[in-house]
């Protein structure tokens, strides 16, 4: 499943936006999960966009 794959890959950022009532962001381990769904259950936009600032990793 998707969550198992994300946990295996461990990206810095995982963005999705389907579950309307779960809008927001959480950090688990090294991954920031962002549910960017801006609409409510009636498909009316009622949430602001989410901005995520990521630090740039320096190349070795």
CHARMM internal coordinates of N, CA and C (Angstrom, degrees):
IC EDIT
DIST 1 N 1 CA 1.4369
DIST 1 CA 1 C 1.5216
ANGL 1 N 1 CA 1 C 111.06
DIST 1 C 2 N 1.3096
ANGL 1 CA 1 C 2 N 115.66
DIHE 1 N 1 CA 1 C 2 N 168.07
DIST 2 N 2 CA 1.4608
ANGL 1 C 2 N 2 CA 120.18
DIHE 1 CA 1 C 2 N 2 CA -174.45
DIST 2 CA 2 C 1.5248
ANGL 2 N 2 CA 2 C 112.57
DIHE 1 C 2 N 2 CA 2 C -61.36
DIST 2 C 3 N 1.3250
ANGL 2 CA 2 C 3 N 118.46
DIHE 2 N 2 CA 2 C 3 N -46.30
DIST 3 N 3 CA 1.4618
ANGL 2 C 3 N 3 CA 120.25
DIHE 2 CA 2 C 3 N 3 CA -178.49
DIST 3 CA 3 C 1.5234
ANGL 3 N 3 CA 3 C 111.37
DIHE 2 C 3 N 3 CA 3 C -60.27
DIST 3 C 4 N 1.3173
ANGL 3 CA 3 C 4 N 117.69
DIHE 3 N 3 CA 3 C 4 N -41.61
DIST 4 N 4 CA 1.4667
ANGL 3 C 4 N 4 CA 121.10
DIHE 3 CA 3 C 4 N 4 CA 178.64
DIST 4 CA 4 C 1.5241
ANGL 4 N 4 CA 4 C 110.43
DIHE 3 C 4 N 4 CA 4 C -61.84
DIST 4 C 5 N 1.3180
ANGL 4 CA 4 C 5 N 116.47
DIHE 4 N 4 CA 4 C 5 N -39.79
DIST 5 N 5 CA 1.4687
ANGL 4 C 5 N 5 CA 120.64
DIHE 4 CA 4 C 5 N 5 CA 179.59
DIST 5 CA 5 C 1.5313
ANGL 5 N 5 CA 5 C 110.90
DIHE 4 C 5 N 5 CA 5 C -67.44
DIST 5 C 6 N 1.3249
ANGL 5 CA 5 C 6 N 116.55
DIHE 5 N 5 CA 5 C 6 N -42.56
DIST 6 N 6 CA 1.4676
ANGL 5 C 6 N 6 CA 120.72
DIHE 5 CA 5 C 6 N 6 CA 178.17
DIST 6 CA 6 C 1.5239
ANGL 6 N 6 CA 6 C 109.90
DIHE 5 C 6 N 6 CA 6 C -62.74
DIST 6 C 7 N 1.3270
ANGL 6 CA 6 C 7 N 117.41
DIHE 6 N 6 CA 6 C 7 N -41.69
DIST 7 N 7 CA 1.4658
ANGL 6 C 7 N 7 CA 120.58
DIHE 6 CA 6 C 7 N 7 CA 178.93
DIST 7 CA 7 C 1.5193
ANGL 7 N 7 CA 7 C 111.56
DIHE 6 C 7 N 7 CA 7 C -64.91
DIST 7 C 8 N 1.3172
ANGL 7 CA 7 C 8 N 117.38
DIHE 7 N 7 CA 7 C 8 N -31.61
DIST 8 N 8 CA 1.4639
ANGL 7 C 8 N 8 CA 120.85
DIHE 7 CA 7 C 8 N 8 CA 178.62
DIST 8 CA 8 C 1.5299
ANGL 8 N 8 CA 8 C 111.27
DIHE 7 C 8 N 8 CA 8 C -74.93
DIST 8 C 9 N 1.3255
ANGL 8 CA 8 C 9 N 116.93
DIHE 8 N 8 CA 8 C 9 N -44.89
DIST 9 N 9 CA 1.4685
ANGL 8 C 9 N 9 CA 121.72
DIHE 8 CA 8 C 9 N 9 CA -177.71
DIST 9 CA 9 C 1.5276
ANGL 9 N 9 CA 9 C 111.73
DIHE 8 C 9 N 9 CA 9 C -74.70
DIST 9 C 10 N 1.3421
ANGL 9 CA 9 C 10 N 117.08
DIHE 9 N 9 CA 9 C 10 N -35.10
DIST 10 N 10 CA 1.4637
ANGL 9 C 10 N 10 CA 124.60
DIHE 9 CA 9 C 10 N 10 CA -179.48
DIST 10 CA 10 C 1.5309
ANGL 10 N 10 CA 10 C 113.17
DIHE 9 C 10 N 10 CA 10 C 55.30
DIST 10 C 11 N 1.3483
ANGL 10 CA 10 C 11 N 116.93
DIHE 10 N 10 CA 10 C 11 N 59.04
DIST 11 N 11 CA 1.4681
ANGL 10 C 11 N 11 CA 118.61
DIHE 10 CA 10 C 11 N 11 CA 176.52
DIST 11 CA 11 C 1.5252
ANGL 11 N 11 CA 11 C 110.18
DIHE 10 C 11 N 11 CA 11 C -68.89
DIST 11 C 12 N 1.3005
ANGL 11 CA 11 C 12 N 116.60
DIHE 11 N 11 CA 11 C 12 N 159.53
DIST 12 N 12 CA 1.4687
ANGL 11 C 12 N 12 CA 119.97
DIHE 11 CA 11 C 12 N 12 CA 176.59
DIST 12 CA 12 C 1.5192
ANGL 12 N 12 CA 12 C 110.69
DIHE 11 C 12 N 12 CA 12 C -69.90
DIST 12 C 13 N 1.3540
ANGL 12 CA 12 C 13 N 116.88
DIHE 12 N 12 CA 12 C 13 N -31.78
DIST 13 N 13 CA 1.4563
ANGL 12 C 13 N 13 CA 121.55
DIHE 12 CA 12 C 13 N 13 CA -175.48
DIST 13 CA 13 C 1.5208
ANGL 13 N 13 CA 13 C 110.04
DIHE 12 C 13 N 13 CA 13 C -140.86
DIST 13 C 14 N 1.3331
ANGL 13 CA 13 C 14 N 116.24
DIHE 13 N 13 CA 13 C 14 N 131.98
DIST 14 N 14 CA 1.4702
ANGL 13 C 14 N 14 CA 122.35
DIHE 13 CA 13 C 14 N 14 CA 175.44
DIST 14 CA 14 C 1.5244
ANGL 14 N 14 CA 14 C 106.69
DIHE 13 C 14 N 14 CA 14 C -127.82
DIST 14 C 15 N 1.3418
ANGL 14 CA 14 C 15 N 116.74
DIHE 14 N 14 CA 14 C 15 N 114.07
DIST 15 N 15 CA 1.4635
ANGL 14 C 15 N 15 CA 121.84
DIHE 14 CA 14 C 15 N 15 CA -175.81
DIST 15 CA 15 C 1.5186
ANGL 15 N 15 CA 15 C 109.43
DIHE 14 C 15 N 15 CA 15 C -113.61
DIST 15 C 16 N 1.3217
ANGL 15 CA 15 C 16 N 115.53
DIHE 15 N 15 CA 15 C 16 N 134.77
DIST 16 N 16 CA 1.4575
ANGL 15 C 16 N 16 CA 121.84
DIHE 15 CA 15 C 16 N 16 CA 178.64
DIST 16 CA 16 C 1.5174
ANGL 16 N 16 CA 16 C 107.04
DIHE 15 C 16 N 16 CA 16 C -150.23
DIST 16 C 17 N 1.3179
ANGL 16 CA 16 C 17 N 118.31
DIHE 16 N 16 CA 16 C 17 N 177.43
DIST 17 N 17 CA 1.4564
ANGL 16 C 17 N 17 CA 118.43
DIHE 16 CA 16 C 17 N 17 CA -178.15
DIST 17 CA 17 C 1.5048
ANGL 17 N 17 CA 17 C 113.84
DIHE 16 C 17 N 17 CA 17 C -168.43
DIST 17 C 18 N 1.2991
ANGL 17 CA 17 C 18 N 117.58
DIHE 17 N 17 CA 17 C 18 N 60.00
DIST 18 N 18 CA 1.4533
ANGL 17 C 18 N 18 CA 118.26
DIHE 17 CA 17 C 18 N 18 CA -179.81
DIST 18 CA 18 C 1.5268
ANGL 18 N 18 CA 18 C 113.10
DIHE 17 C 18 N 18 CA 18 C -114.18
DIST 18 C 19 N 1.3073
ANGL 18 CA 18 C 19 N 118.50
DIHE 18 N 18 CA 18 C 19 N -46.21
DIST 19 N 19 CA 1.4675
ANGL 18 C 19 N 19 CA 120.61
DIHE 18 CA 18 C 19 N 19 CA -175.83
DIST 19 CA 19 C 1.5262
ANGL 19 N 19 CA 19 C 107.81
DIHE 18 C 19 N 19 CA 19 C -77.93
DIST 19 C 20 N 1.3118
ANGL 19 CA 19 C 20 N 115.85
DIHE 19 N 19 CA 19 C 20 N 100.31
DIST 20 N 20 CA 1.4584
ANGL 19 C 20 N 20 CA 122.30
DIHE 19 CA 19 C 20 N 20 CA -170.70
DIST 20 CA 20 C 1.5274
ANGL 20 N 20 CA 20 C 113.38
DIHE 19 C 20 N 20 CA 20 C -58.07
DIST 20 C 21 N 1.3177
ANGL 20 CA 20 C 21 N 117.26
DIHE 20 N 20 CA 20 C 21 N -41.43
DIST 21 N 21 CA 1.4629
ANGL 20 C 21 N 21 CA 119.59
DIHE 20 CA 20 C 21 N 21 CA -175.55
DIST 21 CA 21 C 1.5303
ANGL 21 N 21 CA 21 C 113.10
DIHE 20 C 21 N 21 CA 21 C -79.23
DIST 21 C 22 N 1.3287
ANGL 21 CA 21 C 22 N 118.13
DIHE 21 N 21 CA 21 C 22 N -1.49
DIST 22 N 22 CA 1.4658
ANGL 21 C 22 N 22 CA 121.51
DIHE 21 CA 21 C 22 N 22 CA 179.83
DIST 22 CA 22 C 1.5271
ANGL 22 N 22 CA 22 C 111.72
DIHE 21 C 22 N 22 CA 22 C -108.16
DIST 22 C 23 N 1.3213
ANGL 22 CA 22 C 23 N 117.48
DIHE 22 N 22 CA 22 C 23 N 28.09
DIST 23 N 23 CA 1.4643
ANGL 22 C 23 N 23 CA 123.13
DIHE 22 CA 22 C 23 N 23 CA 179.43
DIST 23 CA 23 C 1.5257
ANGL 23 N 23 CA 23 C 110.62
DIHE 22 C 23 N 23 CA 23 C -56.45
DIST 23 C 24 N 1.3217
ANGL 23 CA 23 C 24 N 116.82
DIHE 23 N 23 CA 23 C 24 N 140.89
DIST 24 N 24 CA 1.4592
ANGL 23 C 24 N 24 CA 121.32
DIHE 23 CA 23 C 24 N 24 CA 174.79
DIST 24 CA 24 C 1.5144
ANGL 24 N 24 CA 24 C 111.88
DIHE 23 C 24 N 24 CA 24 C 134.20
DIST 24 C 25 N 1.3215
ANGL 24 CA 24 C 25 N 115.25
DIHE 24 N 24 CA 24 C 25 N -165.96
DIST 25 N 25 CA 1.4599
ANGL 24 C 25 N 25 CA 119.40
DIHE 24 CA 24 C 25 N 25 CA 179.62
DIST 25 CA 25 C 1.5137
ANGL 25 N 25 CA 25 C 110.59
DIHE 24 C 25 N 25 CA 25 C -139.87
DIST 25 C 26 N 1.3312
ANGL 25 CA 25 C 26 N 114.62
DIHE 25 N 25 CA 25 C 26 N 151.16
DIST 26 N 26 CA 1.4606
ANGL 25 C 26 N 26 CA 122.92
DIHE 25 CA 25 C 26 N 26 CA 177.76
DIST 26 CA 26 C 1.5187
ANGL 26 N 26 CA 26 C 108.06
DIHE 25 C 26 N 26 CA 26 C -142.14
DIST 26 C 27 N 1.3011
ANGL 26 CA 26 C 27 N 115.46
DIHE 26 N 26 CA 26 C 27 N 151.90
DIST 27 N 27 CA 1.4564
ANGL 26 C 27 N 27 CA 120.56
DIHE 26 CA 26 C 27 N 27 CA 176.84
DIST 27 CA 27 C 1.5227
ANGL 27 N 27 CA 27 C 108.50
DIHE 26 C 27 N 27 CA 27 C -112.59
DIST 27 C 28 N 1.3307
ANGL 27 CA 27 C 28 N 115.74
DIHE 27 N 27 CA 27 C 28 N 127.26
DIST 28 N 28 CA 1.4652
ANGL 27 C 28 N 28 CA 122.28
DIHE 27 CA 27 C 28 N 28 CA 177.33
DIST 28 CA 28 C 1.5192
ANGL 28 N 28 CA 28 C 107.14
DIHE 27 C 28 N 28 CA 28 C -128.28
DIST 28 C 29 N 1.3109
ANGL 28 CA 28 C 29 N 115.75
DIHE 28 N 28 CA 28 C 29 N 113.33
DIST 29 N 29 CA 1.4582
ANGL 28 C 29 N 29 CA 119.28
DIHE 28 CA 28 C 29 N 29 CA -176.73
DIST 29 CA 29 C 1.5154
ANGL 29 N 29 CA 29 C 109.52
DIHE 28 C 29 N 29 CA 29 C 63.27
DIST 29 C 30 N 1.3223
ANGL 29 CA 29 C 30 N 116.44
DIHE 29 N 29 CA 29 C 30 N -127.33
DIST 30 N 30 CA 1.4641
ANGL 29 C 30 N 30 CA 120.52
DIHE 29 CA 29 C 30 N 30 CA -178.68
DIST 30 CA 30 C 1.5275
ANGL 30 N 30 CA 30 C 112.43
DIHE 29 C 30 N 30 CA 30 C -96.64
DIST 30 C 31 N 1.3316
ANGL 30 CA 30 C 31 N 117.84
DIHE 30 N 30 CA 30 C 31 N 6.93
DIST 31 N 31 CA 1.4619
ANGL 30 C 31 N 31 CA 121.65
DIHE 30 CA 30 C 31 N 31 CA -176.69
DIST 31 CA 31 C 1.5258
ANGL 31 N 31 CA 31 C 111.29
DIHE 30 C 31 N 31 CA 31 C -110.81
DIST 31 C 32 N 1.3323
ANGL 31 CA 31 C 32 N 115.60
DIHE 31 N 31 CA 31 C 32 N 133.52
DIST 32 N 32 CA 1.4587
ANGL 31 C 32 N 32 CA 121.78
DIHE 31 CA 31 C 32 N 32 CA 171.91
DIST 32 CA 32 C 1.5290
ANGL 32 N 32 CA 32 C 106.64
DIHE 31 C 32 N 32 CA 32 C -97.06
DIST 32 C 33 N 1.3288
ANGL 32 CA 32 C 33 N 116.43
DIHE 32 N 32 CA 32 C 33 N 121.40
DIST 33 N 33 CA 1.4635
ANGL 32 C 33 N 33 CA 122.70
DIHE 32 CA 32 C 33 N 33 CA 177.38
DIST 33 CA 33 C 1.5261
ANGL 33 N 33 CA 33 C 107.84
DIHE 32 C 33 N 33 CA 33 C -98.68
DIST 33 C 34 N 1.3329
ANGL 33 CA 33 C 34 N 117.12
DIHE 33 N 33 CA 33 C 34 N 125.23
DIST 34 N 34 CA 1.4607
ANGL 33 C 34 N 34 CA 121.38
DIHE 33 CA 33 C 34 N 34 CA -179.31
DIST 34 CA 34 C 1.5220
ANGL 34 N 34 CA 34 C 109.17
DIHE 33 C 34 N 34 CA 34 C -122.91
DIST 34 C 35 N 1.3309
ANGL 34 CA 34 C 35 N 115.84
DIHE 34 N 34 CA 34 C 35 N 117.57
DIST 35 N 35 CA 1.4596
ANGL 34 C 35 N 35 CA 120.83
DIHE 34 CA 34 C 35 N 35 CA 170.99
DIST 35 CA 35 C 1.5229
ANGL 35 N 35 CA 35 C 105.34
DIHE 34 C 35 N 35 CA 35 C -96.84
DIST 35 C 36 N 1.3179
ANGL 35 CA 35 C 36 N 116.20
DIHE 35 N 35 CA 35 C 36 N 102.06
DIST 36 N 36 CA 1.4614
ANGL 35 C 36 N 36 CA 122.30
DIHE 35 CA 35 C 36 N 36 CA -172.96
DIST 36 CA 36 C 1.5232
ANGL 36 N 36 CA 36 C 112.90
DIHE 35 C 36 N 36 CA 36 C -95.28
DIST 36 C 37 N 1.3170
ANGL 36 CA 36 C 37 N 117.63
DIHE 36 N 36 CA 36 C 37 N 22.11
DIST 37 N 37 CA 1.4631
ANGL 36 C 37 N 37 CA 120.75
DIHE 36 CA 36 C 37 N 37 CA 178.48
DIST 37 CA 37 C 1.5229
ANGL 37 N 37 CA 37 C 109.14
DIHE 36 C 37 N 37 CA 37 C -64.01
DIST 37 C 38 N 1.3108
ANGL 37 CA 37 C 38 N 116.73
DIHE 37 N 37 CA 37 C 38 N 118.73
DIST 38 N 38 CA 1.4634
ANGL 37 C 38 N 38 CA 120.29
DIHE 37 CA 37 C 38 N 38 CA -176.93
DIST 38 CA 38 C 1.5227
ANGL 38 N 38 CA 38 C 112.84
DIHE 37 C 38 N 38 CA 38 C -94.41
DIST 38 C 39 N 1.3273
ANGL 38 CA 38 C 39 N 118.10
DIHE 38 N 38 CA 38 C 39 N -7.86
DIST 39 N 39 CA 1.4674
ANGL 38 C 39 N 39 CA 121.36
DIHE 38 CA 38 C 39 N 39 CA -175.86
DIST 39 CA 39 C 1.5247
ANGL 39 N 39 CA 39 C 111.83
DIHE 38 C 39 N 39 CA 39 C -103.23
DIST 39 C 40 N 1.3348
ANGL 39 CA 39 C 40 N 115.24
DIHE 39 N 39 CA 39 C 40 N 154.92
DIST 40 N 40 CA 1.4541
ANGL 39 C 40 N 40 CA 120.32
DIHE 39 CA 39 C 40 N 40 CA 173.71
DIST 40 CA 40 C 1.5308
ANGL 40 N 40 CA 40 C 109.29
DIHE 39 C 40 N 40 CA 40 C -86.82
DIST 40 C 41 N 1.3206
ANGL 40 CA 40 C 41 N 117.09
DIHE 40 N 40 CA 40 C 41 N -172.68
DIST 41 N 41 CA 1.4645
ANGL 40 C 41 N 41 CA 120.32
DIHE 40 CA 40 C 41 N 41 CA -177.47
DIST 41 CA 41 C 1.5249
ANGL 41 N 41 CA 41 C 113.35
DIHE 40 C 41 N 41 CA 41 C -65.32
DIST 41 C 42 N 1.3204
ANGL 41 CA 41 C 42 N 117.53
DIHE 41 N 41 CA 41 C 42 N -17.22
DIST 42 N 42 CA 1.4716
ANGL 41 C 42 N 42 CA 121.58
DIHE 41 CA 41 C 42 N 42 CA 177.31
DIST 42 CA 42 C 1.5311
ANGL 42 N 42 CA 42 C 111.46
DIHE 41 C 42 N 42 CA 42 C -97.92
DIST 42 C 43 N 1.3302
ANGL 42 CA 42 C 43 N 116.05
DIHE 42 N 42 CA 42 C 43 N 13.29
DIST 43 N 43 CA 1.4634
ANGL 42 C 43 N 43 CA 123.59
DIHE 42 CA 42 C 43 N 43 CA 177.87
DIST 43 CA 43 C 1.5217
ANGL 43 N 43 CA 43 C 113.21
DIHE 42 C 43 N 43 CA 43 C 62.83
DIST 43 C 44 N 1.3151
ANGL 43 CA 43 C 44 N 116.36
DIHE 43 N 43 CA 43 C 44 N 30.38
DIST 44 N 44 CA 1.4620
ANGL 43 C 44 N 44 CA 122.00
DIHE 43 CA 43 C 44 N 44 CA 173.92
DIST 44 CA 44 C 1.5244
ANGL 44 N 44 CA 44 C 107.73
DIHE 43 C 44 N 44 CA 44 C -98.96
DIST 44 C 45 N 1.3289
ANGL 44 CA 44 C 45 N 118.45
DIHE 44 N 44 CA 44 C 45 N 126.86
DIST 45 N 45 CA 1.4662
ANGL 44 C 45 N 45 CA 119.44
DIHE 44 CA 44 C 45 N 45 CA 179.28
DIST 45 CA 45 C 1.5270
ANGL 45 N 45 CA 45 C 110.67
DIHE 44 C 45 N 45 CA 45 C -66.07
DIST 45 C 46 N 1.3212
ANGL 45 CA 45 C 46 N 115.96
DIHE 45 N 45 CA 45 C 46 N 120.99
DIST 46 N 46 CA 1.4626
ANGL 45 C 46 N 46 CA 119.57
DIHE 45 CA 45 C 46 N 46 CA -179.18
DIST 46 CA 46 C 1.5275
ANGL 46 N 46 CA 46 C 112.93
DIHE 45 C 46 N 46 CA 46 C -139.38
DIST 46 C 47 N 1.3111
ANGL 46 CA 46 C 47 N 118.08
DIHE 46 N 46 CA 46 C 47 N 6.40
DIST 47 N 47 CA 1.4629
ANGL 46 C 47 N 47 CA 121.87
DIHE 46 CA 46 C 47 N 47 CA 178.72
DIST 47 CA 47 C 1.5243
ANGL 47 N 47 CA 47 C 109.17
DIHE 46 C 47 N 47 CA 47 C -121.03
DIST 47 C 48 N 1.3237
ANGL 47 CA 47 C 48 N 117.25
DIHE 47 N 47 CA 47 C 48 N 143.02
DIST 48 N 48 CA 1.4660
ANGL 47 C 48 N 48 CA 119.38
DIHE 47 CA 47 C 48 N 48 CA 177.64
DIST 48 CA 48 C 1.5283
ANGL 48 N 48 CA 48 C 110.82
DIHE 47 C 48 N 48 CA 48 C -75.06
DIST 48 C 49 N 1.3262
ANGL 48 CA 48 C 49 N 117.13
DIHE 48 N 48 CA 48 C 49 N 159.57
DIST 49 N 49 CA 1.4672
ANGL 48 C 49 N 49 CA 119.95
DIHE 48 CA 48 C 49 N 49 CA 174.57
DIST 49 CA 49 C 1.5307
ANGL 49 N 49 CA 49 C 110.12
DIHE 48 C 49 N 49 CA 49 C -61.47
DIST 49 C 50 N 1.3054
ANGL 49 CA 49 C 50 N 115.90
DIHE 49 N 49 CA 49 C 50 N 155.09
DIST 50 N 50 CA 1.4644
ANGL 49 C 50 N 50 CA 121.52
DIHE 49 CA 49 C 50 N 50 CA 177.45
DIST 50 CA 50 C 1.5253
ANGL 50 N 50 CA 50 C 108.25
DIHE 49 C 50 N 50 CA 50 C -106.07
DIST 50 C 51 N 1.3154
ANGL 50 CA 50 C 51 N 116.06
DIHE 50 N 50 CA 50 C 51 N 130.64
DIST 51 N 51 CA 1.4643
ANGL 50 C 51 N 51 CA 122.04
DIHE 50 CA 50 C 51 N 51 CA 177.44
DIST 51 CA 51 C 1.5219
ANGL 51 N 51 CA 51 C 107.60
DIHE 50 C 51 N 51 CA 51 C -110.19
DIST 51 C 52 N 1.3190
ANGL 51 CA 51 C 52 N 116.21
DIHE 51 N 51 CA 51 C 52 N 129.51
DIST 52 N 52 CA 1.4608
ANGL 51 C 52 N 52 CA 121.52
DIHE 51 CA 51 C 52 N 52 CA 178.82
DIST 52 CA 52 C 1.5183
ANGL 52 N 52 CA 52 C 108.15
DIHE 51 C 52 N 52 CA 52 C -119.70
DIST 52 C 53 N 1.3117
ANGL 52 CA 52 C 53 N 116.46
DIHE 52 N 52 CA 52 C 53 N 124.83
DIST 53 N 53 CA 1.4620
ANGL 52 C 53 N 53 CA 121.69
DIHE 52 CA 52 C 53 N 53 CA 175.69
DIST 53 CA 53 C 1.5212
ANGL 53 N 53 CA 53 C 108.36
DIHE 52 C 53 N 53 CA 53 C -99.79
DIST 53 C 54 N 1.3221
ANGL 53 CA 53 C 54 N 116.21
DIHE 53 N 53 CA 53 C 54 N 122.54
DIST 54 N 54 CA 1.4629
ANGL 53 C 54 N 54 CA 121.38
DIHE 53 CA 53 C 54 N 54 CA 177.53
DIST 54 CA 54 C 1.5197
ANGL 54 N 54 CA 54 C 109.23
DIHE 53 C 54 N 54 CA 54 C -111.20
DIST 54 C 55 N 1.3087
ANGL 54 CA 54 C 55 N 115.76
DIHE 54 N 54 CA 54 C 55 N 134.43
DIST 55 N 55 CA 1.4593
ANGL 54 C 55 N 55 CA 120.08
DIHE 54 CA 54 C 55 N 55 CA 175.15
DIST 55 CA 55 C 1.5242
ANGL 55 N 55 CA 55 C 108.71
DIHE 54 C 55 N 55 CA 55 C -70.81
DIST 55 C 56 N 1.3055
ANGL 55 CA 55 C 56 N 116.44
DIHE 55 N 55 CA 55 C 56 N 141.22
DIST 56 N 56 CA 1.4637
ANGL 55 C 56 N 56 CA 121.41
DIHE 55 CA 55 C 56 N 56 CA 178.28
DIST 56 CA 56 C 1.5184
ANGL 56 N 56 CA 56 C 108.26
DIHE 55 C 56 N 56 CA 56 C -83.56
DIST 56 C 57 N 1.3241
ANGL 56 CA 56 C 57 N 115.09
DIHE 56 N 56 CA 56 C 57 N 126.45
DIST 57 N 57 CA 1.4633
ANGL 56 C 57 N 57 CA 119.58
DIHE 56 CA 56 C 57 N 57 CA 178.12
DIST 57 CA 57 C 1.5236
ANGL 57 N 57 CA 57 C 108.90
DIHE 56 C 57 N 57 CA 57 C -81.39
DIST 57 C 58 N 1.3159
ANGL 57 CA 57 C 58 N 115.93
DIHE 57 N 57 CA 57 C 58 N 135.37
DIST 58 N 58 CA 1.4608
ANGL 57 C 58 N 58 CA 120.53
DIHE 57 CA 57 C 58 N 58 CA 178.73
DIST 58 CA 58 C 1.5217
ANGL 58 N 58 CA 58 C 109.84
DIHE 57 C 58 N 58 CA 58 C -76.81
DIST 58 C 59 N 1.3327
ANGL 58 CA 58 C 59 N 115.47
DIHE 58 N 58 CA 58 C 59 N 138.34
DIST 59 N 59 CA 1.4624
ANGL 58 C 59 N 59 CA 120.74
DIHE 58 CA 58 C 59 N 59 CA 176.98
DIST 59 CA 59 C 1.5230
ANGL 59 N 59 CA 59 C 109.44
DIHE 58 C 59 N 59 CA 59 C -71.08
DIST 59 C 60 N 1.3139
ANGL 59 CA 59 C 60 N 115.47
DIHE 59 N 59 CA 59 C 60 N 146.93
DIST 60 N 60 CA 1.4748
ANGL 59 C 60 N 60 CA 119.70
DIHE 59 CA 59 C 60 N 60 CA 179.51
DIST 60 CA 60 C 1.4990
ANGL 60 N 60 CA 60 C 110.77
DIHE 59 C 60 N 60 CA 60 C -90.47
END
COOR INIT
IC SEED 1 N 1 CA 1 C
IC BUILD
